[in-house]
Amino acid sequence: MVSFLKKIFGSNKTDAQHLAKLQFYNTLSGTLETFIPLSDRKVKMYNCGPTVYAQQHIGNMRPYVFADVLRRTLEEWDYSVKQVINITDVGHLTSDSDTGEDKMEAGARKLGRTAQEIAHEYTEKFFTDLDLLGIDRSKILFPRATEYIGEQIALVKALEEKGYAYKTSDGIYFDTERFPGYGKLGHIDISGQKDGARVEENKEKKNPHDFALWKLSKPKEKRQQEWSSPWGKGFPGWHIECTAMIFKLLGRQIDIHTGGIDHIPVHHNNEIAQAESITGKQYVRYWMHNEYISIEGKKIAKSTGNTVYLYQIADRGLSPRALRYLYLTAHYRSPMNFTWEAVEGANAALKRLTRLFFEEFSKEKGDALPDERFMRDFYTAIADDLDTPRALARVWELVKDDSISAAAKYAALIAADRILGLGLEERKNIKLLNPFAKEKEQEKIVEIPTDVKTLLDERNTARSASDFEKADALRKQILEKGYEVKDTPEGSTLLAKQ
């Protein structure tokens, strides 16, 4: 695709070529910057992953679609990307102030299971959601925190030897006063803050913002996950895992680190302090953060019961990719408000785009190249800090433009979807038993195997009882037998894979 980019923007240093240069908003500088990687055509990218003590809701999933669009864009610009998304299965306490219980321990106790069991279950659910959202897991490394305990202990020990860490009765803490740049990410002003202003008072801490590198197990505490260390039995702090795994898998300096804006004040500033105290070099070149999603205008919170999960969207008869489409309608740095009306609208738009792609544009596809004017506008929008709303708007302008041939539209949509990830080409591998029928009488009836019919009946019963977890599990069993479920207001039908 690089040759096509050069064809559009030219090989000379023109204004048009400048528009093709990738520019990202860097949280560290607070400005839009032209992307220049550490290595010529190789990019090292780390995306903060989930803490797998519970199912990830739609607010949790936005960062991974954002990171996926970012990776797709870099690859389209001919960069080779090494991408890592960590799995936090230990060490994330219920409070950023290093107080409270480990979320994994609390989650396991609540469910009456082991921490390893729930970590496995919710990691697999997370992977399923990534698949449904069109994120290619084969291109990503997914290290688990518990697999890198040795590296974390070694990093804490190195910080201690350099004088950046000290021991208290409950753990080893990083001394933020020793790191003058603490708080530089997001320009956090920590001057004058007293203990208790941001964190629960801990009289043994030297400074309010000092954070735990290693937590010691309490006497007679029954923990499921703890390890021996030079300081005694315990477990790593949440922040140390990311730095340790980045050093191990990507190196001591990386190009891009992403996460939600909630990570800026504490988690990511702590990462910077740890890493740069060890290396004396800049840890990350470009910090990129996505904004929050609210539901019906309210903050997502399990305590208020307003969480929405991807399987619930699917069980309403909507495509999981409709959620991805909805994410793309807002810039990743803009807050989003999820409503069922909005995701239904996204589903209708995606369905219409797919219908046009197959029923109208594919008829004359031939060997035509994408429309150049469209591609110039589309790439310019994406290069401008991943402006997906503008890119999507341009897609619909393309669709409606009668001056552009169907073949050029078809080719352009394929090129655009390499970045948007809406799955247009992927749909060619699935035969719809009701292929975008405009009228009900166009539906085709096929003979369904008895075992598949039984599973479908069980799933319909589960949906009627609002047991969406069981319905989701049955959907997967049906998928393994070569069928996909399409839910409609009239009931469920099946899509057979070719």
N, C-alpha and C positions, 0 to 999 in steps of 0.2 A: 504493500500500500504506500510505502514511502515514495516510490516512483510517481504514483498518482498525486501525492501531496506536492511533489516538486513540479509536476505538470501544471497543477493549479496555481501554486504560489511562486513558481519560478525559481531558478537557481541563483539569480543575482540578488544582491541586498536591496530589495525594493520594499516599499511600504507594505505591499501585500505579503511578502515573505515574513516581515516583522509580525504581522497579524497571526501567522501560523506558529509562532513561537509559543510554547506553553508558558502560561503565567498562573501561578498559584498564590493564594493569600497565605502568608506565613505568619502564624500566631506569634512567633518569636519577635519579628520586627514590626508586626502590626501593619504591614503593607503588602501590596501585590508585587511579586517578584518573578522575574524570568527564571524558569527552571534550568539549572545547570547542575548535573549530577557529579558526584565525586569521581566516578569513572566515566569514560567517554560514552559508552552505550549501555552501561549496566546500572541498574537501580536496585538499591536495597531498601525494602519497605517493611515496616512493622505496624500492625494494627492491633490495638488493645482488644483482647478477646473477652469472652463471657466468664463470669463466675458461675460454675455449673451446679448450683444448689437448688435451682428451680428452672422451669420452662422459660425461655426467652420470649418476651412480648414484642409487639410491633415497634415499640420505641427502642428496644434493644437491638432490633435488626437493621435499623436505618444505617448505622455506621458501616455495616458490611456491604450493603448495596453501594454506598458512597465509595468505599475502598475498591469495590469491584469495578465501578465506572472509572476510577482513577487508574487502576491497573490496565484495564482495556485501552484506555487512552494512551498510556505510556507505550504499550505494545504497538498500538496503531502508529505511533511516532517512531517506531523501530527501536525501542529500548527493550532490553532483556531485563525482566523483573524477577527478583527473588523476594517472595512475599511470605511473611510469617504472621499468623494469628495465634496468640497463646490461649491455652485453656487453663483458667485459674481453678484448681481443684484443692487448694489449701491456702491459708494465710490471709484471706480477705476478711477482716473483722467487720462487725456491724457498724462501726464508727470510724470515720477518717482520723480520729484522734487517738487511734490505737487502743481503744477501749471496747468493751463488749466481747461477745463470743465470735469465734470463727464462723462465718456463714455456712461453711460446709458441715461443721460439727452441729450447728443449730438445725440445719436442714435435715440432716440424717436423724437426729434425735426426734424431730417433729414427725418424721415419717416412720420411725421405728426400724430404720435400716442402717446399713453401714455407709460411711462417707464415700467409699470406693464404689458402692452400688449406685448411689444417686449420681455420682460423678459420671459413671458410664452411661446411665440412662439419659441424663440431660445433655450430655455431649452428643449422643446419637440423635436426640431430638433437634439439637442445634444444627447438626449436619444435614438432617432431613430438610429443615427450613432453608438452609443455604442452597440445597439442590433445587427446591421448589422455586426459589427466587432467581434461579439461573446463574448461580455462582459456581464456577468450575473448581471443585476442591482439589483436583489433580494438580493444579498449579500452585497450591498453597501448602506450607508446612504448618502443622498444628501441634506444637510442643506442649506438654502438660507440666505444670509447675512441679508436681511430685516426681517427675523424671529428672529434674535438674537440682535436686537438693544439694548435692556435692558442690556444684558450681556456685550456688547461692552462699553456702558456708564459706567457700574460698574467697568470695567477693567481700563478705562481711569481715573476714579475718584480715584481708588486705587493707580495708578501710580503717580497721582498728590499728594496724601496724603503722599506718600513715598519720594517725592521730585524729582521725575524723569520727571515731566512734568511742562510746563510753558505756560502761555497764551500770545498770540499776538492779533493783531487786526483782524486776519482772522482765528484763531483757537487755538487749544491746541497742543503743540508740545512736542515730547520726546527729552530730553536733552542727546544726545549721549556721552557727556563728562563725565556724571555720570556713564556710563557703560564702564569700562576699556577694556572689551573684544570685543567691537564693531568692526566688520569686520573680526572676526576670521574664519567665514565660507568662505572658498575659499582663506584664507590668504590675504584679501584685505588690502592694505597699505593706510591708510587715513592720515598718518602724513604729515604735510606740505601742505596739500591741502587747497586752499583758496576758499572763497565763490565765486561762479561763475565758478569754474573749472569743477564741475560735475553738479551743479544745477544753475538754474536761480537765480540771486542775490535777497536775501530777507534780508533787513537790520535789521529786527526784530528777525531773527533767531540767536541764540547764536553761533551755529556751522554749517558749511556747510552741514553736514550729518543729522542734526536734521530733524525729519519727523513728519508729521501731524497725530495725533491720532483722532482728531475731527475737522472738518472744519465748520466754522460759515457761515451761509447764508449771502450773501451780502445784504445791504439795497436795497429794491425795487426789489431784484432778484426774478424772478418767477421760483421757483424750483418745480418739481412735487413730489420729495421725500425729506422730511426734518422732523426732529423730535425735540421735546423740550428736553433740557438737562440742567444741572446745569450751563452751560456757555452760554446758549442761543440756539435759533433754529439753526439747522445745520444737518450734516450727518457725519457718521464715515469715517475715513481714510481707505484706502484699506487694510493696513497691520493688523490693529487691529481685523478685522473680523476673520482671521484664528486662531489667538491665543485665542480669546474668544470662538469660536466654539470648538476648540480642548479641552480647559479646561472643557467646558460643556459636551461634548460627549465622550471624551476619557480620560480625566484626565490631571493632570499638568505635567506629564512626559509620553512621548510616545516612541515607538520603532523606527518607520520609518516615515520619511517625504520625499516626492518626489516632483519633479517639473522639469521644463526646466532649462537649465544652465543660461538663462537670469534672473532667479529669485535669483541667488546667491548673486550678489553684493549688491542689495538693499532690495528687498522684504523679503528674508529669513533671512538676517542679522538683519533686523528690527524686525522680529518675535522673533528671539532669544533674542534681547535686551529687548523687552517688557516682554516676559515670564520669563526670568531668573532674571529680576529686581524684579518681584513679588515674585517668589518662592525661589530664591537663589540656585536653583538646575538646573542640566542639563535638558534642554527642550526636546531634541531629541537625541536618541542614534546614529541613523544612518541616515545621509542625503544622498539621492541618486538622481542624476540629469541626465536627458537625453540630448543628443546633438540636434542641429538644423537639419531641413530638408530644402534643397534648391530645386528649381524646374528648371530643365534644366540649372543647374549651377548658378542660380541667387537666391538671398534671396527672400523669400516669402513676398510680400507686396501688400496690397489692392490698394495702390496708383499707382502701376505699372501695376495692372491688371493681375498678373501672379498667382493668387490663383487658386487652384484646390480643389473641394469639393467631398465628397464621392459619392453623387448622380450622379455626372458627370462620375465617374468611372462605376457605375452601368448602366447608360444610354448609355454607349459604349458597352454594352453587356458583361462586365467583372464582376466577382464575387466581392462583397465588401471584402470577405475574402482574395482576392488576395492582397489587400493593407496590410492586417495584415501579410500575408506571406512575402510581400516585406519588411515590417518593421523588421521582424525576420531575414532577410538575413544580416542585419548589427547589430553589437553590439549596445546596447542602448547608450553607451557613445561615439559612433563614429558618425561623421556627415554623413548624407545621401543625395543623389541626386536623386530626383524623375524625371523620364522620362516616357513618355507613353510606350516606348519600354520596359522599365524595368517592369512596372506593367503588361503589356501584357505577358511578359515572366513569371512573377510570377503566372499569371492566368493559363497559359499553364502547368506550373509545378504542381500547385494545382489540376488542372483537371486530369492530368496523375496520380498523387498520389491517388486521389479519385477513379479513374477507376480501378487501380490495387487493391486497398483496397476492392472494391466490386466484381469485375469480376474475380479476380484470388485468392486473399488471403482468402476471406470469404468462398470459397467453401469447405475448409478443416478446418474451424475454430475450431470446436469441443471444448474440454476443455483444450486446450494446454496453457502452460504458455509462457510469453514473452521470447524471446531469451535472456539468461543471459548476454552474452558478450556485446550484443547491449545495454541492459539496464545499465550495468556498465558504458559503455562509455558515454551513453546519460546523465545519472544522474551526472556523473563527469563533463561533460561540463556545465550543468545547474548550478551545485553547484559552479562552478567557475565564480561568478559574472554574472550569467545568460548569458552564452555564447551561445546564440541561433544560430548564424551562424555555430558554430561547431556542435551543436546538430542537425541542419537540414542536414548538410553534412553527419552526421552519419546515419540519416534516409535514405538517398539515397544509402548509402553503404549497409544498411540492405536490401533494396528493390532489389538490384542487386546481392546479395549474394546467389548463388544457393545451398550453403551448409546448408542453414537455411530453414526449412519447411515453407510452406505457412501458416500453422496454427500458428506457432511461430511468423511469421511476422505480421499476423493479430492481435494477442494479443499484440505484442510489439508496433504496431502503435496506438492501443487504449490507451495503457499506456502513450506513448509519447504525444499523443494529449490532455491528461488531463492537460498538461502544455502548449503545443503550442497553443491550442485552435483553430485549423483549421476547426473544425466541422465535422470530419470524421464520427463519430457515429451519429451525428444529421441528416445527410443526409438520414439515414435509415427511418426517419419519413416522408420523402417526396417521393412521387411517381413521377418520371420524365416521362412525356409523350414521351420524346425522351431520354431514359435512356442511356446516353453516347454512342449514336449510332455511329458506326465507318463508316457507309455509310448512305447517305441520304435516301435510300429506306427502311432503318430500322425504320424510324420514324413512330410513331403511330398517327393516326388522331382521335380526339374525338369530340363529339358534345359540343360546347361551349354555355352556356346560353346566351340569347339575351342581357341581361343587362351587362354581363361581356364583351361580344363582343363590345358593344357600348363604354364601358369604354376603352377597348384596342384601338379602332379606334380613340377615342379622344386623347389618349396618344400618338399614332403614329403621329397624326397631331401636337401635342405640340412639340414632338421631332423634327419633320421636320422644325418647326419654331424656333428651339433652345430655346424653353421655358421650360427649364429643371426643374424649380421650379414647374410648373403645372404638368409636366410629373411625377415628384416625388410624388406629391399629388395623382395623379390618380393611380400610382403604389400601394400606400397604400390602396386605395379604393378597388382595385382588390384583394389585399392580404386579406382584411377583408371578401371577398366573397369566400375565399378558394382557390385562385389561386395565383401563383407567376409568374412574368414575366421574360422570358429569352430573352435578346436582342442579335441578331446576325446580321452580315452584310446583310443577306438576309431579315431581318425583325424580328418581335417579335413573340415568341411562349409562351405557358403557361405551367406551372408546377402545377399539381393539388395535393393538400395535401390529404393524405389518410384519 
